[in-house]
Amino acid sequence: MVARDTTTSEGWLAEFCARIGVAPPAPAQVDELLALAATAAHSSERIAAPLACWAAGVSGRPVEELARIAEEIE
């Protein structure tokens, strides 16, 4: 097993994804998810950010579609 530098976000996420059996997000997906999280966090309480990303993951819908929906919420 290759040791990962889990002190970085990329290394930590790679290790987490390996342990739960999913591929880590591609760089474009990371950008989309961070944008979704930012919209949620800046539109309401910060706790909405990780929970919106969780909802995005379980929805199975494209992140770009979910980002548009999030931006419509006032």
N, C-alpha and C positions, 0 to 999 in steps of 0.2 A: 504494500500500500504506500502510495506517495504521500508524504506529509504536505499539508497545505498551510500557508500562512493565514491562519484564521483571524489575525489582527486587522486584516483589510476586509472591506465589504465584499469584494470579489471572492476572496479565499473563504470567508465565512459562509457566504451563500453557496459556493461550490460544494463545501463540505456538508452543509445542511441538505442541499438537493441530493447529493450522493446518498446520504443516510435515509432520506425518505423515498428514494427511487424515482426521482424526476430529473429531467435535464434542466440545468440552470437557464435562465432567460438569456436570449441573444441580446447584444448591445442595444439594438433598436427597441426591443421589448423593455429593457431596463429604462430607457429614456421615456417610453410611453407610460410605464407604470409610475415612474417618479413624477411625471406631469400630472397624472391622475391623482396621486397622493397630494401633490401641491395644491391642486384645485380644491380637494376636499378639506385640507388643513386650513387653507386661507379663506374658505367660504363659511366655515363653522369652527367648532373646537378641533384642536389638533388630533384628538383621538379618532376623528372620522377618517384620517388618512390610511392607517393600517387596516381599518375595518372595511373601507371602500375597496382596497386592494384585495382583501380576502373575498369580498362579494364578487369582485371582478373575476377572480380565479374560479370560484365555484359556479359562476354563471355560464362559463364556456363561450361567452360572446367576445368578439374582437375588442381589444383595448381601445382602439380609436373610436369605435361606436360608443363605448362606455364613457370615454372622455367627453364626447359631445353631449351625452346625457348629463354628466356631472356639471358641465359648464352652463347648462340650461337651468340648473337649480339655483334659486336665489335665497 
